[in-house]
Amino acid sequence: MDFLLIGGQPDTGKTETISRLERFNGSYRRGVLDKYIFEDINQVREQTMTWVEDYNNNRPHDALGKMAPVPYAKFNSLGGTS
């Protein structure tokens, strides 16, 4: 499973970081855990991988100017501006 992390390790003591983690957890719960009835951990992993792929490559994020993380990272690595 690949997760896109930008900026290294989070500082989990910061209120801003905690709120971002809670927001991510809520998105994951709504997108995967509350959406399906799983029979085993492999089904959870499979749906998680599908969700992470969509989350990182397709789903627009308000904090990234309505871009998904992977296109945003590529755009910025090429010196693009929003």
mmCIF file of the N, C-alpha and C atoms, coordinates in Angstrom:
data_MODEL
# 
_entry.id   MODEL 
# 
loop_
_atom_site.group_PDB 
_atom_site.id 
_atom_site.type_symbol 
_atom_site.label_atom_id 
_atom_site.label_alt_id 
_atom_site.label_comp_id 
_atom_site.label_asym_id 
_atom_site.label_entity_id 
_atom_site.label_seq_id 
_atom_site.pdbx_PDB_ins_code 
_atom_site.Cartn_x 
_atom_site.Cartn_y 
_atom_site.Cartn_z 
_atom_site.occupancy 
_atom_site.B_iso_or_equiv 
_atom_site.pdbx_formal_charge 
_atom_site.auth_seq_id 
_atom_site.auth_comp_id 
_atom_site.auth_asym_id 
_atom_site.auth_atom_id 
_atom_site.pdbx_PDB_model_num 
ATOM 1   N N  . MET A 1 1  ? 0.831   -1.169  0.000   1.00 0.00 ? 1  MET A N  1 
ATOM 2   C CA . MET A 1 1  ? 0.000   0.000   0.000   1.00 0.00 ? 1  MET A CA 1 
ATOM 3   C C  . MET A 1 1  ? 0.878   1.235   0.000   1.00 0.00 ? 1  MET A C  1 
ATOM 4   N N  . ASP A 1 2  ? 0.645   2.139   -0.928  1.00 0.00 ? 2  ASP A N  1 
ATOM 5   C CA . ASP A 1 2  ? 1.406   3.378   -0.981  1.00 0.00 ? 2  ASP A CA 1 
ATOM 6   C C  . ASP A 1 2  ? 0.535   4.534   -0.547  1.00 0.00 ? 2  ASP A C  1 
ATOM 7   N N  . PHE A 1 3  ? 1.045   5.295   0.398   1.00 0.00 ? 3  PHE A N  1 
ATOM 8   C CA . PHE A 1 3  ? 0.370   6.505   0.853   1.00 0.00 ? 3  PHE A CA 1 
ATOM 9   C C  . PHE A 1 3  ? 1.262   7.669   0.507   1.00 0.00 ? 3  PHE A C  1 
ATOM 10  N N  . LEU A 1 4  ? 0.682   8.699   -0.034  1.00 0.00 ? 4  LEU A N  1 
ATOM 11  C CA . LEU A 1 4  ? 1.449   9.887   -0.372  1.00 0.00 ? 4  LEU A CA 1 
ATOM 12  C C  . LEU A 1 4  ? 1.606   10.734  0.879   1.00 0.00 ? 4  LEU A C  1 
ATOM 13  N N  . LEU A 1 5  ? 2.833   10.945  1.281   1.00 0.00 ? 5  LEU A N  1 
ATOM 14  C CA . LEU A 1 5  ? 3.126   11.808  2.413   1.00 0.00 ? 5  LEU A CA 1 
ATOM 15  C C  . LEU A 1 5  ? 3.980   12.948  1.922   1.00 0.00 ? 5  LEU A C  1 
ATOM 16  N N  . ILE A 1 6  ? 3.527   14.150  2.175   1.00 0.00 ? 6  ILE A N  1 
ATOM 17  C CA . ILE A 1 6  ? 4.276   15.327  1.769   1.00 0.00 ? 6  ILE A CA 1 
ATOM 18  C C  . ILE A 1 6  ? 4.752   16.026  3.026   1.00 0.00 ? 6  ILE A C  1 
ATOM 19  N N  . GLY A 1 7  ? 6.049   16.267  3.122   1.00 0.00 ? 7  GLY A N  1 
ATOM 20  C CA . GLY A 1 7  ? 6.563   17.041  4.244   1.00 0.00 ? 7  GLY A CA 1 
ATOM 21  C C  . GLY A 1 7  ? 7.102   16.236  5.399   1.00 0.00 ? 7  GLY A C  1 
ATOM 22  N N  . GLY A 1 8  ? 7.320   14.946  5.257   1.00 0.00 ? 8  GLY A N  1 
ATOM 23  C CA . GLY A 1 8  ? 7.948   14.175  6.315   1.00 0.00 ? 8  GLY A CA 1 
ATOM 24  C C  . GLY A 1 8  ? 6.997   13.773  7.421   1.00 0.00 ? 8  GLY A C  1 
ATOM 25  N N  . GLN A 1 9  ? 7.550   13.537  8.605   1.00 0.00 ? 9  GLN A N  1 
ATOM 26  C CA . GLN A 1 9  ? 6.781   13.061  9.749   1.00 0.00 ? 9  GLN A CA 1 
ATOM 27  C C  . GLN A 1 9  ? 5.894   14.170  10.316  1.00 0.00 ? 9  GLN A C  1 
ATOM 28  N N  . PRO A 1 10 ? 4.639   13.836  10.623  1.00 0.00 ? 10 PRO A N  1 
ATOM 29  C CA . PRO A 1 10 ? 3.761   14.848  11.211  1.00 0.00 ? 10 PRO A CA 1 
ATOM 30  C C  . PRO A 1 10 ? 4.117   15.098  12.674  1.00 0.00 ? 10 PRO A C  1 
ATOM 31  N N  . ASP A 1 11 ? 3.916   16.318  13.118  1.00 0.00 ? 11 ASP A N  1 
ATOM 32  C CA . ASP A 1 11 ? 4.085   16.666  14.523  1.00 0.00 ? 11 ASP A CA 1 
ATOM 33  C C  . ASP A 1 11 ? 2.737   16.429  15.186  1.00 0.00 ? 11 ASP A C  1 
ATOM 34  N N  . THR A 1 12 ? 2.565   15.245  15.781  1.00 0.00 ? 12 THR A N  1 
ATOM 35  C CA . THR A 1 12 ? 1.258   14.853  16.307  1.00 0.00 ? 12 THR A CA 1 
ATOM 36  C C  . THR A 1 12 ? 0.834   15.651  17.529  1.00 0.00 ? 12 THR A C  1 
ATOM 37  N N  . GLY A 1 13 ? 1.697   16.497  18.065  1.00 0.00 ? 13 GLY A N  1 
ATOM 38  C CA . GLY A 1 13 ? 1.323   17.321  19.201  1.00 0.00 ? 13 GLY A CA 1 
ATOM 39  C C  . GLY A 1 13 ? 0.629   18.609  18.809  1.00 0.00 ? 13 GLY A C  1 
ATOM 40  N N  . LYS A 1 14 ? 0.662   18.963  17.549  1.00 0.00 ? 14 LYS A N  1 
ATOM 41  C CA . LYS A 1 14 ? 0.057   20.216  17.092  1.00 0.00 ? 14 LYS A CA 1 
ATOM 42  C C  . LYS A 1 14 ? -1.435  20.031  16.841  1.00 0.00 ? 14 LYS A C  1 
ATOM 43  N N  . THR A 1 15 ? -2.204  21.009  17.245  1.00 0.00 ? 15 THR A N  1 
ATOM 44  C CA . THR A 1 15 ? -3.655  20.970  17.055  1.00 0.00 ? 15 THR A CA 1 
ATOM 45  C C  . THR A 1 15 ? -4.002  20.851  15.578  1.00 0.00 ? 15 THR A C  1 
ATOM 46  N N  . GLU A 1 16 ? -3.283  21.569  14.731  1.00 0.00 ? 16 GLU A N  1 
ATOM 47  C CA . GLU A 1 16 ? -3.540  21.523  13.291  1.00 0.00 ? 16 GLU A CA 1 
ATOM 48  C C  . GLU A 1 16 ? -3.323  20.115  12.750  1.00 0.00 ? 16 GLU A C  1 
ATOM 49  N N  . THR A 1 17 ? -2.274  19.456  13.196  1.00 0.00 ? 17 THR A N  1 
ATOM 50  C CA . THR A 1 17 ? -1.981  18.101  12.742  1.00 0.00 ? 17 THR A CA 1 
ATOM 51  C C  . THR A 1 17 ? -3.063  17.137  13.206  1.00 0.00 ? 17 THR A C  1 
ATOM 52  N N  . ILE A 1 18 ? -3.480  17.272  14.438  1.00 0.00 ? 18 ILE A N  1 
ATOM 53  C CA . ILE A 1 18 ? -4.521  16.400  14.971  1.00 0.00 ? 18 ILE A CA 1 
ATOM 54  C C  . ILE A 1 18 ? -5.813  16.568  14.185  1.00 0.00 ? 18 ILE A C  1 
ATOM 55  N N  . SER A 1 19 ? -6.168  17.803  13.862  1.00 0.00 ? 19 SER A N  1 
ATOM 56  C CA . SER A 1 19 ? -7.408  18.016  13.103  1.00 0.00 ? 19 SER A CA 1 
ATOM 57  C C  . SER A 1 19 ? -7.299  17.440  11.690  1.00 0.00 ? 19 SER A C  1 
ATOM 58  N N  . ARG A 1 20 ? -6.123  17.534  11.083  1.00 0.00 ? 20 ARG A N  1 
ATOM 59  C CA . ARG A 1 20 ? -5.937  16.937  9.744   1.00 0.00 ? 20 ARG A CA 1 
ATOM 60  C C  . ARG A 1 20 ? -6.035  15.420  9.798   1.00 0.00 ? 20 ARG A C  1 
ATOM 61  N N  . LEU A 1 21 ? -5.443  14.820  10.829  1.00 0.00 ? 21 LEU A N  1 
ATOM 62  C CA . LEU A 1 21 ? -5.518  13.367  10.978  1.00 0.00 ? 21 LEU A CA 1 
ATOM 63  C C  . LEU A 1 21 ? -6.962  12.928  11.220  1.00 0.00 ? 21 LEU A C  1 
ATOM 64  N N  . GLU A 1 22 ? -7.695  13.675  12.034  1.00 0.00 ? 22 GLU A N  1 
ATOM 65  C CA . GLU A 1 22 ? -9.095  13.345  12.282  1.00 0.00 ? 22 GLU A CA 1 
ATOM 66  C C  . GLU A 1 22 ? -9.928  13.483  11.004  1.00 0.00 ? 22 GLU A C  1 
ATOM 67  N N  . ARG A 1 23 ? -9.627  14.496  10.205  1.00 0.00 ? 23 ARG A N  1 
ATOM 68  C CA . ARG A 1 23 ? -10.345 14.675  8.942   1.00 0.00 ? 23 ARG A CA 1 
ATOM 69  C C  . ARG A 1 23 ? -10.065 13.504  7.988   1.00 0.00 ? 23 ARG A C  1 
ATOM 70  N N  . PHE A 1 24 ? -8.785  13.114  7.892   1.00 0.00 ? 24 PHE A N  1 
ATOM 71  C CA . PHE A 1 24 ? -8.417  11.975  7.059   1.00 0.00 ? 24 PHE A CA 1 
ATOM 72  C C  . PHE A 1 24 ? -9.114  10.711  7.552   1.00 0.00 ? 24 PHE A C  1 
ATOM 73  N N  . ASN A 1 25 ? -9.073  10.475  8.866   1.00 0.00 ? 25 ASN A N  1 
ATOM 74  C CA . ASN A 1 25 ? -9.710  9.279   9.422   1.00 0.00 ? 25 ASN A CA 1 
ATOM 75  C C  . ASN A 1 25 ? -11.205 9.257   9.113   1.00 0.00 ? 25 ASN A C  1 
ATOM 76  N N  . GLY A 1 26 ? -11.858 10.426  9.194   1.00 0.00 ? 26 GLY A N  1 
ATOM 77  C CA . GLY A 1 26 ? -13.280 10.502  8.857   1.00 0.00 ? 26 GLY A CA 1 
ATOM 78  C C  . GLY A 1 26 ? -13.534 10.196  7.393   1.00 0.00 ? 26 GLY A C  1 
ATOM 79  N N  . SER A 1 27 ? -12.684 10.727  6.526   1.00 0.00 ? 27 SER A N  1 
ATOM 80  C CA . SER A 1 27 ? -12.816 10.447  5.086   1.00 0.00 ? 27 SER A CA 1 
ATOM 81  C C  . SER A 1 27 ? -12.635 8.961   4.806   1.00 0.00 ? 27 SER A C  1 
ATOM 82  N N  . TYR A 1 28 ? -11.636 8.363   5.462   1.00 0.00 ? 28 TYR A N  1 
ATOM 83  C CA . TYR A 1 28 ? -11.383 6.926   5.280   1.00 0.00 ? 28 TYR A CA 1 
ATOM 84  C C  . TYR A 1 28 ? -12.569 6.108   5.805   1.00 0.00 ? 28 TYR A C  1 
ATOM 85  N N  . ARG A 1 29 ? -13.058 6.468   6.970   1.00 0.00 ? 29 ARG A N  1 
ATOM 86  C CA . ARG A 1 29 ? -14.183 5.729   7.552   1.00 0.00 ? 29 ARG A CA 1 
ATOM 87  C C  . ARG A 1 29 ? -15.405 5.804   6.626   1.00 0.00 ? 29 ARG A C  1 
ATOM 88  N N  . ARG A 1 30 ? -15.733 7.001   6.146   1.00 0.00 ? 30 ARG A N  1 
ATOM 89  C CA . ARG A 1 30 ? -16.890 7.153   5.256   1.00 0.00 ? 30 ARG A CA 1 
ATOM 90  C C  . ARG A 1 30 ? -16.669 6.467   3.909   1.00 0.00 ? 30 ARG A C  1 
ATOM 91  N N  . GLY A 1 31 ? -15.438 6.522   3.402   1.00 0.00 ? 31 GLY A N  1 
ATOM 92  C CA . GLY A 1 31 ? -15.150 5.979   2.076   1.00 0.00 ? 31 GLY A CA 1 
ATOM 93  C C  . GLY A 1 31 ? -14.939 4.482   2.028   1.00 0.00 ? 31 GLY A C  1 
ATOM 94  N N  . VAL A 1 32 ? -14.591 3.879   3.178   1.00 0.00 ? 32 VAL A N  1 
ATOM 95  C CA . VAL A 1 32 ? -14.290 2.447   3.174   1.00 0.00 ? 32 VAL A CA 1 
ATOM 96  C C  . VAL A 1 32 ? -15.038 1.704   4.283   1.00 0.00 ? 32 VAL A C  1 
ATOM 97  N N  . LEU A 1 33 ? -14.752 2.030   5.527   1.00 0.00 ? 33 LEU A N  1 
ATOM 98  C CA . LEU A 1 33 ? -15.234 1.217   6.640   1.00 0.00 ? 33 LEU A CA 1 
ATOM 99  C C  . LEU A 1 33 ? -16.744 1.234   6.811   1.00 0.00 ? 33 LEU A C  1 
ATOM 100 N N  . ASP A 1 34 ? -17.387 2.390   6.597   1.00 0.00 ? 34 ASP A N  1 
ATOM 101 C CA . ASP A 1 34 ? -18.838 2.478   6.742   1.00 0.00 ? 34 ASP A CA 1 
ATOM 102 C C  . ASP A 1 34 ? -19.580 2.092   5.476   1.00 0.00 ? 34 ASP A C  1 
ATOM 103 N N  . LYS A 1 35 ? -18.872 1.927   4.387   1.00 0.00 ? 35 LYS A N  1 
ATOM 104 C CA . LYS A 1 35 ? -19.495 1.713   3.084   1.00 0.00 ? 35 LYS A CA 1 
ATOM 105 C C  . LYS A 1 35 ? -19.710 0.236   2.749   1.00 0.00 ? 35 LYS A C  1 
ATOM 106 N N  . TYR A 1 36 ? -18.924 -0.633  3.358   1.00 0.00 ? 36 TYR A N  1 
ATOM 107 C CA . TYR A 1 36 ? -18.953 -2.052  3.009   1.00 0.00 ? 36 TYR A CA 1 
ATOM 108 C C  . TYR A 1 36 ? -19.069 -2.923  4.257   1.00 0.00 ? 36 TYR A C  1 
ATOM 109 N N  . ILE A 1 37 ? -19.549 -4.137  4.058   1.00 0.00 ? 37 ILE A N  1 
ATOM 110 C CA . ILE A 1 37 ? -19.510 -5.165  5.096   1.00 0.00 ? 37 ILE A CA 1 
ATOM 111 C C  . ILE A 1 37 ? -18.419 -6.139  4.671   1.00 0.00 ? 37 ILE A C  1 
ATOM 112 N N  . PHE A 1 38 ? -17.398 -6.243  5.483   1.00 0.00 ? 38 PHE A N  1 
ATOM 113 C CA . PHE A 1 38 ? -16.236 -7.063  5.148   1.00 0.00 ? 38 PHE A CA 1 
ATOM 114 C C  . PHE A 1 38 ? -16.320 -8.417  5.829   1.00 0.00 ? 38 PHE A C  1 
ATOM 115 N N  . GLU A 1 39 ? -15.830 -9.415  5.117   1.00 0.00 ? 39 GLU A N  1 
ATOM 116 C CA . GLU A 1 39 ? -15.793 -10.758 5.680   1.00 0.00 ? 39 GLU A CA 1 
ATOM 117 C C  . GLU A 1 39 ? -14.417 -11.124 6.204   1.00 0.00 ? 39 GLU A C  1 
ATOM 118 N N  . ASP A 1 40 ? -13.380 -10.435 5.719   1.00 0.00 ? 40 ASP A N  1 
ATOM 119 C CA . ASP A 1 40 ? -12.037 -10.699 6.229   1.00 0.00 ? 40 ASP A CA 1 
ATOM 120 C C  . ASP A 1 40 ? -11.132 -9.494  5.987   1.00 0.00 ? 40 ASP A C  1 
ATOM 121 N N  . ILE A 1 41 ? -9.964  -9.521  6.589   1.00 0.00 ? 41 ILE A N  1 
ATOM 122 C CA . ILE A 1 41 ? -9.029  -8.397  6.522   1.00 0.00 ? 41 ILE A CA 1 
ATOM 123 C C  . ILE A 1 41 ? -8.536  -8.143  5.098   1.00 0.00 ? 41 ILE A C  1 
ATOM 124 N N  . ASN A 1 42 ? -8.483  -9.187  4.278   1.00 0.00 ? 42 ASN A N  1 
ATOM 125 C CA . ASN A 1 42 ? -8.032  -9.005  2.895   1.00 0.00 ? 42 ASN A CA 1 
ATOM 126 C C  . ASN A 1 42 ? -8.998  -8.133  2.101   1.00 0.00 ? 42 ASN A C  1 
ATOM 127 N N  . GLN A 1 43 ? -10.292 -8.234  2.373   1.00 0.00 ? 43 GLN A N  1 
ATOM 128 C CA . GLN A 1 43 ? -11.266 -7.371  1.715   1.00 0.00 ? 43 GLN A CA 1 
ATOM 129 C C  . GLN A 1 43 ? -11.073 -5.924  2.149   1.00 0.00 ? 43 GLN A C  1 
ATOM 130 N N  . VAL A 1 44 ? -10.766 -5.720  3.430   1.00 0.00 ? 44 VAL A N  1 
ATOM 131 C CA . VAL A 1 44 ? -10.492 -4.368  3.928   1.00 0.00 ? 44 VAL A CA 1 
ATOM 132 C C  . VAL A 1 44 ? -9.267  -3.805  3.217   1.00 0.00 ? 44 VAL A C  1 
ATOM 133 N N  . ARG A 1 45 ? -8.226  -4.595  3.105   1.00 0.00 ? 45 ARG A N  1 
ATOM 134 C CA . ARG A 1 45 ? -6.998  -4.149  2.431   1.00 0.00 ? 45 ARG A CA 1 
ATOM 135 C C  . ARG A 1 45 ? -7.253  -3.800  0.976   1.00 0.00 ? 45 ARG A C  1 
ATOM 136 N N  . GLU A 1 46 ? -8.019  -4.634  0.290   1.00 0.00 ? 46 GLU A N  1 
ATOM 137 C CA . GLU A 1 46 ? -8.304  -4.399  -1.129  1.00 0.00 ? 46 GLU A CA 1 
ATOM 138 C C  . GLU A 1 46 ? -9.082  -3.093  -1.323  1.00 0.00 ? 46 GLU A C  1 
ATOM 139 N N  . GLN A 1 47 ? -10.122 -2.890  -0.536  1.00 0.00 ? 47 GLN A N  1 
ATOM 140 C CA . GLN A 1 47 ? -10.896 -1.655  -0.648  1.00 0.00 ? 47 GLN A CA 1 
ATOM 141 C C  . GLN A 1 47 ? -10.085 -0.439  -0.231  1.00 0.00 ? 47 GLN A C  1 
ATOM 142 N N  . THR A 1 48 ? -9.210  -0.624  0.757   1.00 0.00 ? 48 THR A N  1 
ATOM 143 C CA . THR A 1 48 ? -8.341  0.474   1.192   1.00 0.00 ? 48 THR A CA 1 
ATOM 144 C C  . THR A 1 48 ? -7.394  0.870   0.076   1.00 0.00 ? 48 THR A C  1 
ATOM 145 N N  . MET A 1 49 ? -6.806  -0.094  -0.604  1.00 0.00 ? 49 MET A N  1 
ATOM 146 C CA . MET A 1 49 ? -5.886  0.216   -1.703  1.00 0.00 ? 49 MET A CA 1 
ATOM 147 C C  . MET A 1 49 ? -6.615  0.959   -2.820  1.00 0.00 ? 49 MET A C  1 
ATOM 148 N N  . THR A 1 50 ? -7.824  0.545   -3.144  1.00 0.00 ? 50 THR A N  1 
ATOM 149 C CA . THR A 1 50 ? -8.617  1.221   -4.165  1.00 0.00 ? 50 THR A CA 1 
ATOM 150 C C  . THR A 1 50 ? -8.931  2.649   -3.730  1.00 0.00 ? 50 THR A C  1 
ATOM 151 N N  . TRP A 1 51 ? -9.318  2.813   -2.466  1.00 0.00 ? 51 TRP A N  1 
ATOM 152 C CA . TRP A 1 51 ? -9.657  4.131   -1.946  1.00 0.00 ? 51 TRP A CA 1 
ATOM 153 C C  . TRP A 1 51 ? -8.440  5.054   -1.921  1.00 0.00 ? 51 TRP A C  1 
ATOM 154 N N  . VAL A 1 52 ? -7.285  4.535   -1.489  1.00 0.00 ? 52 VAL A N  1 
ATOM 155 C CA . VAL A 1 52 ? -6.061  5.341   -1.428  1.00 0.00 ? 52 VAL A CA 1 
ATOM 156 C C  . VAL A 1 52 ? -5.653  5.788   -2.829  1.00 0.00 ? 52 VAL A C  1 
ATOM 157 N N  . GLU A 1 53 ? -5.765  4.908   -3.795  1.00 0.00 ? 53 GLU A N  1 
ATOM 158 C CA . GLU A 1 53 ? -5.454  5.256   -5.189  1.00 0.00 ? 53 GLU A CA 1 
ATOM 159 C C  . GLU A 1 53 ? -6.325  6.425   -5.653  1.00 0.00 ? 53 GLU A C  1 
ATOM 160 N N  . ASP A 1 54 ? -7.619  6.331   -5.378  1.00 0.00 ? 54 ASP A N  1 
ATOM 161 C CA . ASP A 1 54 ? -8.532  7.411   -5.758  1.00 0.00 ? 54 ASP A CA 1 
ATOM 162 C C  . ASP A 1 54 ? -8.236  8.680   -4.960  1.00 0.00 ? 54 ASP A C  1 
ATOM 163 N N  . TYR A 1 55 ? -8.015  8.542   -3.668  1.00 0.00 ? 55 TYR A N  1 
ATOM 164 C CA . TYR A 1 55 ? -7.755  9.690   -2.777  1.00 0.00 ? 55 TYR A CA 1 
ATOM 165 C C  . TYR A 1 55 ? -6.513  10.454  -3.222  1.00 0.00 ? 55 TYR A C  1 
ATOM 166 N N  . ASN A 1 56 ? -5.477  9.738   -3.593  1.00 0.00 ? 56 ASN A N  1 
ATOM 167 C CA . ASN A 1 56 ? -4.214  10.381  -3.970  1.00 0.00 ? 56 ASN A CA 1 
ATOM 168 C C  . ASN A 1 56 ? -4.170  10.869  -5.413  1.00 0.00 ? 56 ASN A C  1 
ATOM 169 N N  . ASN A 1 57 ? -4.921  10.244  -6.307  1.00 0.00 ? 57 ASN A N  1 
ATOM 170 C CA . ASN A 1 57 ? -4.784  10.548  -7.730  1.00 0.00 ? 57 ASN A CA 1 
ATOM 171 C C  . ASN A 1 57 ? -5.970  11.260  -8.366  1.00 0.00 ? 57 ASN A C  1 
ATOM 172 N N  . ASN A 1 58 ? -7.160  11.138  -7.781  1.00 0.00 ? 58 ASN A N  1 
ATOM 173 C CA . ASN A 1 58 ? -8.352  11.669  -8.435  1.00 0.00 ? 58 ASN A CA 1 
ATOM 174 C C  . ASN A 1 58 ? -9.161  12.649  -7.594  1.00 0.00 ? 58 ASN A C  1 
ATOM 175 N N  . ARG A 1 59 ? -9.232  12.414  -6.307  1.00 0.00 ? 59 ARG A N  1 
ATOM 176 C CA . ARG A 1 59 ? -10.114 13.200  -5.438  1.00 0.00 ? 59 ARG A CA 1 
ATOM 177 C C  . ARG A 1 59 ? -9.549  14.596  -5.199  1.00 0.00 ? 59 ARG A C  1 
ATOM 178 N N  . PRO A 1 60 ? -10.313 15.635  -5.539  1.00 0.00 ? 60 PRO A N  1 
ATOM 179 C CA . PRO A 1 60 ? -9.827  16.998  -5.306  1.00 0.00 ? 60 PRO A CA 1 
ATOM 180 C C  . PRO A 1 60 ? -9.793  17.317  -3.809  1.00 0.00 ? 60 PRO A C  1 
ATOM 181 N N  . HIS A 1 61 ? -8.758  18.026  -3.387  1.00 0.00 ? 61 HIS A N  1 
ATOM 182 C CA . HIS A 1 61 ? -8.585  18.423  -1.994  1.00 0.00 ? 61 HIS A CA 1 
ATOM 183 C C  . HIS A 1 61 ? -8.630  19.944  -1.911  1.00 0.00 ? 61 HIS A C  1 
ATOM 184 N N  . ASP A 1 62 ? -9.480  20.468  -1.047  1.00 0.00 ? 62 ASP A N  1 
ATOM 185 C CA . ASP A 1 62 ? -9.602  21.921  -0.885  1.00 0.00 ? 62 ASP A CA 1 
ATOM 186 C C  . ASP A 1 62 ? -8.264  22.562  -0.551  1.00 0.00 ? 62 ASP A C  1 
ATOM 187 N N  . ALA A 1 63 ? -7.510  21.929  0.338   1.00 0.00 ? 63 ALA A N  1 
ATOM 188 C CA . ALA A 1 63 ? -6.232  22.497  0.783   1.00 0.00 ? 63 ALA A CA 1 
ATOM 189 C C  . ALA A 1 63 ? -5.183  22.536  -0.325  1.00 0.00 ? 63 ALA A C  1 
ATOM 190 N N  . LEU A 1 64 ? -5.414  21.803  -1.406  1.00 0.00 ? 64 LEU A N  1 
ATOM 191 C CA . LEU A 1 64 ? -4.456  21.757  -2.518  1.00 0.00 ? 64 LEU A CA 1 
ATOM 192 C C  . LEU A 1 64 ? -5.017  22.453  -3.757  1.00 0.00 ? 64 LEU A C  1 
ATOM 193 N N  . GLY A 1 65 ? -5.893  23.398  -3.548  1.00 0.00 ? 65 GLY A N  1 
ATOM 194 C CA . GLY A 1 65 ? -6.456  24.135  -4.676  1.00 0.00 ? 65 GLY A CA 1 
ATOM 195 C C  . GLY A 1 65 ? -7.320  23.277  -5.579  1.00 0.00 ? 65 GLY A C  1 
ATOM 196 N N  . LYS A 1 66 ? -8.063  22.361  -4.975  1.00 0.00 ? 66 LYS A N  1 
ATOM 197 C CA . LYS A 1 66 ? -8.965  21.447  -5.699  1.00 0.00 ? 66 LYS A CA 1 
ATOM 198 C C  . LYS A 1 66 ? -8.224  20.455  -6.584  1.00 0.00 ? 66 LYS A C  1 
ATOM 199 N N  . MET A 1 67 ? -6.949  20.187  -6.247  1.00 0.00 ? 67 MET A N  1 
ATOM 200 C CA . MET A 1 67 ? -6.178  19.165  -6.966  1.00 0.00 ? 67 MET A CA 1 
ATOM 201 C C  . MET A 1 67 ? -6.000  17.951  -6.061  1.00 0.00 ? 67 MET A C  1 
ATOM 202 N N  . ALA A 1 68 ? -5.812  16.793  -6.671  1.00 0.00 ? 68 ALA A N  1 
ATOM 203 C CA . ALA A 1 68 ? -5.469  15.591  -5.915  1.00 0.00 ? 68 ALA A CA 1 
ATOM 204 C C  . ALA A 1 68 ? -3.978  15.657  -5.555  1.00 0.00 ? 68 ALA A C  1 
ATOM 205 N N  . PRO A 1 69 ? -3.547  14.959  -4.491  1.00 0.00 ? 69 PRO A N  1 
ATOM 206 C CA . PRO A 1 69 ? -2.155  15.063  -4.045  1.00 0.00 ? 69 PRO A CA 1 
ATOM 207 C C  . PRO A 1 69 ? -1.087  14.717  -5.082  1.00 0.00 ? 69 PRO A C  1 
ATOM 208 N N  . VAL A 1 70 ? -1.256  13.651  -5.844  1.00 0.00 ? 70 VAL A N  1 
ATOM 209 C CA . VAL A 1 70 ? -0.215  13.270  -6.809  1.00 0.00 ? 70 VAL A CA 1 
ATOM 210 C C  . VAL A 1 70 ? -0.078  14.309  -7.917  1.00 0.00 ? 70 VAL A C  1 
ATOM 211 N N  . PRO A 1 71 ? -1.170  14.712  -8.575  1.00 0.00 ? 71 PRO A N  1 
ATOM 212 C CA . PRO A 1 71 ? -1.023  15.774  -9.586  1.00 0.00 ? 71 PRO A CA 1 
ATOM 213 C C  . PRO A 1 71 ? -0.497  17.081  -8.981  1.00 0.00 ? 71 PRO A C  1 
ATOM 214 N N  . TYR A 1 72 ? -0.899  17.389  -7.755  1.00 0.00 ? 72 TYR A N  1 
ATOM 215 C CA . TYR A 1 72 ? -0.422  18.598  -7.082  1.00 0.00 ? 72 TYR A CA 1 
ATOM 216 C C  . TYR A 1 72 ? 1.091   18.540  -6.877  1.00 0.00 ? 72 TYR A C  1 
ATOM 217 N N  . ALA A 1 73 ? 1.584   17.404  -6.410  1.00 0.00 ? 73 ALA A N  1 
ATOM 218 C CA . ALA A 1 73 ? 3.021   17.249  -6.183  1.00 0.00 ? 73 ALA A CA 1 
ATOM 219 C C  . ALA A 1 73 ? 3.796   17.342  -7.495  1.00 0.00 ? 73 ALA A C  1 
ATOM 220 N N  . LYS A 1 74 ? 3.270   16.726  -8.552  1.00 0.00 ? 74 LYS A N  1 
ATOM 221 C CA . LYS A 1 74 ? 3.932   16.799  -9.859  1.00 0.00 ? 74 LYS A CA 1 
ATOM 222 C C  . LYS A 1 74 ? 3.932   18.229  -10.393 1.00 0.00 ? 74 LYS A C  1 
ATOM 223 N N  . PHE A 1 75 ? 2.817   18.910  -10.263 1.00 0.00 ? 75 PHE A N  1 
ATOM 224 C CA . PHE A 1 75 ? 2.684   20.280  -10.726 1.00 0.00 ? 75 PHE A CA 1 
ATOM 225 C C  . PHE A 1 75 ? 3.692   21.185  -10.023 1.00 0.00 ? 75 PHE A C  1 
ATOM 226 N N  . ASN A 1 76 ? 3.794   21.035  -8.706  1.00 0.00 ? 76 ASN A N  1 
ATOM 227 C CA . ASN A 1 76 ? 4.712   21.871  -7.941  1.00 0.00 ? 76 ASN A CA 1 
ATOM 228 C C  . ASN A 1 76 ? 6.169   21.500  -8.141  1.00 0.00 ? 76 ASN A C  1 
ATOM 229 N N  . SER A 1 77 ? 6.452   20.237  -8.429  1.00 0.00 ? 77 SER A N  1 
ATOM 230 C CA . SER A 1 77 ? 7.841   19.843  -8.677  1.00 0.00 ? 77 SER A CA 1 
ATOM 231 C C  . SER A 1 77 ? 8.345   20.393  -10.019 1.00 0.00 ? 77 SER A C  1 
ATOM 232 N N  . LEU A 1 78 ? 7.406   20.741  -10.893 1.00 0.00 ? 78 LEU A N  1 
ATOM 233 C CA . LEU A 1 78 ? 7.760   21.316  -12.187 1.00 0.00 ? 78 LEU A CA 1 
ATOM 234 C C  . LEU A 1 78 ? 7.772   22.836  -12.131 1.00 0.00 ? 78 LEU A C  1 
ATOM 235 N N  . GLY A 1 79 ? 7.579   23.397  -10.927 1.00 0.00 ? 79 GLY A N  1 
ATOM 236 C CA . GLY A 1 79 ? 7.621   24.836  -10.755 1.00 0.00 ? 79 GLY A CA 1 
ATOM 237 C C  . GLY A 1 79 ? 6.333   25.531  -11.111 1.00 0.00 ? 79 GLY A C  1 
ATOM 238 N N  . GLY A 1 80 ? 5.223   24.792  -11.110 1.00 0.00 ? 80 GLY A N  1 
ATOM 239 C CA . GLY A 1 80 ? 3.940   25.389  -11.434 1.00 0.00 ? 80 GLY A CA 1 
ATOM 240 C C  . GLY A 1 80 ? 3.440   26.311  -10.344 1.00 0.00 ? 80 GLY A C  1 
ATOM 241 N N  . THR A 1 81 ? 2.523   27.154  -10.708 1.00 0.00 ? 81 THR A N  1 
ATOM 242 C CA . THR A 1 81 ? 1.894   28.052  -9.746  1.00 0.00 ? 81 THR A CA 1 
ATOM 243 C C  . THR A 1 81 ? 0.391   27.862  -9.806  1.00 0.00 ? 81 THR A C  1 
ATOM 244 N N  . SER A 1 82 ? -0.261  28.059  -8.676  1.00 0.00 ? 82 SER A N  1 
ATOM 245 C CA . SER A 1 82 ? -1.718  27.874  -8.614  1.00 0.00 ? 82 SER A CA 1 
ATOM 246 C C  . SER A 1 82 ? -2.435  29.054  -9.180  1.00 0.00 ? 82 SER A C  1 
# 
